[in-house]
């Protein structure tokens, strides 16, 4: 895995610190990334995929999903985001 430059590290840290505690009510759906437009190279190692994701998105916590503002939260050593998304979809379908 390649190491990040100091500038890349600062940019990622800034995104995380600036948006982590932001309230969903303060987010304009037109100003956040549409989840469908974010493409991550699945051939990368897991750590590199996370870095690739963080570099590509403008805000790592809020996304536009079908016109709705959706807030993501992350947990170290927790359930993978993909599993959470699949479980949420299953719950919606089974209602």
Secondary structure by P-SEA (a helix, b strand, c coil): cccccaaaaaaaaaaaaacccccccccccccccccccccccccccaaaaaaaaaaacccccccccccbbbbbbbbcccccaaaaaaaaaaaaaac
